[in-house]
Amino acid sequence: MIFITAKFTVKAEHADEWPAISRAFTDAVKAEDGCEFFEWSRSLDDPNTYVLLEGYRDDAAGKAHVQSDHFTTATETLPAYLTSTPEIVNVKVDGWSKLGEMSVNE
């Protein structure tokens, strides 16, 4: 799986609206065949920062994602709402594993 996390610093005047601003892109990505997850979280330390967690099944799914029309549209429109270029970590992993130190009896 391709695992990506990215930090988006949104202009203060748009921070509360970011979920709506990014909604069309988010919905389109979630509908991609190879998308395992695409989840936004808002920072508890900085209300203008959103963290995105993305997972794609394999290289082909990642390639399809960045070649999609909705990705192109997002790269053209979303930067206008940001204060800086998003930071990203992109790695290949085997998938999720359990956090043994916080084991829950299921």
N, C-alpha and C positions, 0 to 999 in steps of 0.2 A: 504494500500500500504506500502511496505517496502521502505523507503527512505534512501539512503546511500550517504554520501559525503566522499571523501578520498583525501588526499594531497600526491602527489608523488614528491619527490625531485630527479631530474634526474641529473646524472653526467654532468658537463658543456659541455664536448665534445660530448654529445649525445642529449642535450636539443633541439636543432633545428630539430633533426631527430625523436624526440619522437612520433609525430603523425604517421609517417611511421612505426616506430618500433612497435607501439601498434595497428596498423591498422587491422591485421588479427584477433586479439582478439576482438577489438572494433566491427568489422563487424559481427563476430560470436555471440557476446552478443546481438547486436541489432536484430539479426534474431531469438532469443529465443522467444518462444510463450508468455511467461509471462513478457517480458521486456517492460516496459512502456517508458523508456528513458535511454540513456547511453551517456553522453555528457562530453567532455573534454573542459577545459578552461585553458589558460596560465595566470599565475599570472602577474599582472601589476607591482608588487613590486619586484618580484624575477623571472627572466626569466628562471630559472632552475626548477621552481615549477609549476606543473600542478594540477588542481583541477578537480576531477571527480564527476559528479552527476549521480546517478543511481536510478532508480525506478523499482520495481517489483510488479506485481499485488497482490501477496499474499505469504504466507509462502511456499506453494508448488512451486511457481515460483522461490523464493529465494533458496530453496533447490535444485531445478533442475539446477540453475545457478552454484552453488558451486560444484555440482557433475558432471558438464559437462567436456568433454575432453578438450575443449578450455580453461576452467578455470585452469585445472591441468597443461596444457602446459604453460599458462601465469605465474603461480606461480613458475614454474621451470625455465623459461627463462627471464622474465622481471626484476627480482631483480638484475641481472648483470649490468643493466643500471642505477641503483639507488644508491644514496649516503647513504640512511637510509631506515628503514622500514616505509612504508606509514602509515600515521595517518588516522583514520576512525571514523565516527559517523554513527551509524546505529539505526534507529528508525522506529516505525510503525506510520503512519499518515493516515488521512482520504483522503488525496489527496491535490491538489493545491487549494488555495483560492486567492481571489483578494487582492491586496495591496491598500486598500481604500485611504490611504494618497496620492497616486499618481494616482487617478482616471482619466481615459481617456474616453471622450465621444466616444463611439463606434457606 
